[in-house]
């Protein structure tokens, strides 16, 4: 089994999401349960940051690609409110 470091996961994820104006980070100290075969696995959560909206049809595709090719269990999208002072 090929174990990737956190840095390798982020590098590979950024190769996938970078063209969409997103960047990826592994959420520190947060793992999520998943199932592989007959057992549970606890894998990191990948957070995407950038200008994509939650209703963008590319988001589920990106999430599927990332979870199917990297040792992660979940993908989240960071949503930030616009600065009220602007």
C-alpha positions in Angstrom: 0.0 0.0 0.0 1.4 3.4 -1.0 1.2 5.8 1.9 1.4 9.4 1.0 2.6 12.2 3.3 0.4 15.1 4.0 2.6 17.3 1.8 2.3 14.8 -1.1 -1.5 14.7 -0.7 -1.6 18.5 -0.8 0.7 18.7 -3.8 -1.3 16.1 -5.8 -4.6 17.8 -4.8 -3.4 21.2 -5.9 -2.5 19.7 -9.3 -6.1 18.8 -9.7 -7.8 21.9 -8.3 -5.3 24.6 -9.2 -6.7 25.1 -12.8 -10.0 26.0 -11.2 -8.6 28.8 -9.0 -8.7 26.6 -5.9 -6.0 25.5 -3.5 -6.1 22.5 -1.2 -5.0 22.0 2.4 -5.3 19.0 4.8 -7.4 20.0 7.8 -5.1 19.6 10.8 -6.0 17.0 13.4 -9.3 16.1 11.7 -9.9 12.6 10.3 -13.2 11.2 9.0 -14.3 7.6 9.0 -14.8 5.8 5.7 -15.1 2.2 4.5 -12.6 0.3 2.5 -13.5 -3.3 1.8 -14.9 -4.7 5.1 -13.2 -2.3 7.5 -13.4 1.2 8.7 -10.6 3.7 7.8 -9.8 7.0 9.4 -8.4 9.4 6.8 -7.7 13.1 6.5 -10.2 15.7 5.4 -9.1 17.9 2.4 -10.3 21.5 2.5 -10.6 23.5 -0.8 -10.2 27.3 -0.7 -11.0 29.6 -3.5 -13.7 31.4 -5.5 -15.9 28.4 -6.4 -19.6 28.5 -5.4 -21.3 25.6 -3.7 -23.7 25.1 -6.6 -20.9 24.9 -9.2 -21.4 21.6 -11.1 -17.6 21.0 -11.2 -17.4 20.7 -7.4 -18.9 17.2 -7.1 -16.7 16.0 -10.0 -13.5 17.4 -8.3 -14.6 15.9 -5.0 -15.0 12.5 -6.6 -11.7 12.7 -8.4 -9.9 13.7 -5.2 -11.5 11.0 -2.9 -11.0 8.3 -5.5 -7.3 9.0 -6.2 -6.0 10.2 -2.8 -6.0 8.7 0.7 -8.6 11.2 2.0 -12.1 10.5 3.2 -13.9 13.9 2.7 -13.6 17.1 0.7 -14.9 20.4 2.1 -15.1 23.8 0.5 -14.2 26.8 2.7 -16.9 29.5 2.4 -15.9 33.0 3.4 -18.3 36.0 3.6 -17.3 39.1 1.8 -15.7 41.7 4.0 -18.5 43.9 5.3 -16.1 46.9 5.5 -15.7 46.9 1.7 
